[in-house]
Amino acid sequence: MAPTRKPNEGLLARVNFPLYAIEMLTSRHVLVAGGGGASKTGVANGFEIYEIYHNGEKYVADEIVRHETGPTVVMNCAIRNDEKRTLLLAGQESHCQMYLVNPIISSSDGEIVGGKSDSADGLRKRKNVSYQSQSNGQVGSQTNNKNQNNEKDRLRKQIRFEIKTGDSVQTDFTESEPLQRVVRISPNGRIMATGGMDGHLRLWNFPKMTLLSDISAHTKEIDDLDFSPDSKYIVSIAKDGLGVIWSINPDKESRKLTWNPPEGSRYLFKRCRYGLIEGQKDKHRLFTLANPFSKSGKSKGLLQQWNPDLGRLTRAVEIDESLAALAVRDDGRFVAVGTMFSGSVSIYIAFSLQRVLHIPNAHAMFVTGLEFLPVTNFDGPAVTGDTEAAVLSISVDNRVCVHSLQYRHSFPAWVAIFAIVLILFVTFCFCSYIGL
């Protein structure tokens, strides 16, 4: 049975507006976005950036910067982070707005802005030094000492961010109330994909944001998109009930996601995410969430695992309610889901879909976004503390939470072999004693 945890134990931060989008900005900085919309309710629109670290006892979040976006709420976003710059793409009504996010490192040596300095070292070396304040945090006797020393380093070197507004492009052309529902950037950083109310999958040259192709993918609004890890495919799901994998270059339908729901039930896909397969560099899985079409009855939400090469369902687990959010860790080992009604969060092993952590009522309302703390060092050591996995969650209840999976204890192989030999020996002695 998966362990459970009290929801308030994972509270990281509260903001003063509903949250709809979450993305890791760096290995230790998370961006959360949302707002109250155009209505004059006094609820702001925009995004905030937090620094996540482990203080030796728990995860902590410090607010770094807040940026308000005027009357337009940020409903979805994507981030492209490389050595030269960081670009944020934010869905604001019918448009996709680009922001340039420049890191500024403050230390006793002064400030370094936007990845350049007067020294030959530049930002990259200094950034790595600053990131040393976050160790991988593997279990061991020195974990607490490392975290204490890292906290001192973190206080000496601080990273803040300068936000600049860039280009904007209209991505949805519905006649009545156009709205961009989702934006993704391909892993190779060359293509941006958007989907909205008009059901079109649009691919854009990135970062120029010039239209590359316009695909009439669905007859109803698109709910989610995701690129494959090799950037060769993109999957789209929509309220017309279809899940379609598209090839890129040339742009054409590759295969549909087909399966046989329980008799008498109709399901709609809700979310989709690709994930790597551990130990297999060129292989990947596809995960989807499917909810019952009817809100009544005893139908359950489904977490599904697919073979994307065949478009075939390989595994599925039932969950007691409809599902709202999905995330896959960057190494492909874990999957997290968030629920629609109870605001619960669960972590599953990606291979077997075995649930290993369940946090009931993590939020007061439905979960709008999930994001694992990364474990691959794309810009510095990951922030993991002494846990096997940690996932961040957001909701329209204005809260940012973290849910961590403690290392699961297992017996070494030699202990199991010794136990088997001991049992056989005891059995043999017992049989000899009774004359068998």
ABEGO torsion letter per residue (X at the ends): XBBBBBAAAABABBBABBBABBBBABAABBBBBEEAEABBAGBBBEBBBBBBBBAGABBBBBBABBBBAEABBBABBBBBBBAABBBBBBBBEABBBBBBBBBBBBBAAEBBBGGBBABAAEAAAAAAAAAAABBAGBBEAAAAAAAAAAAAAAAABBBBBBBBBBBBBBABABABGBBBABBBBBAAGABBBBBBAAGBBBBBBOAAGBBABBBBABABBBABBBBBAAGABBBBBBAAGBBBBBBBOBBBBABBBBBBBBBGBBBBBABBBBBBBBGBAABBBBBBBBBBABABEABBBBBBBBBAAAGBBABBBBBABBBABBBBBAAGABBBBBBAAAGBBBBBBAAAGBBABBBBGABABBBABBBBBBABBAAEBBBAEABABBBBBBBAAGBBBBBBBBBBBBBBAAAAAAAAAAAAAAAAAAAAAAGX
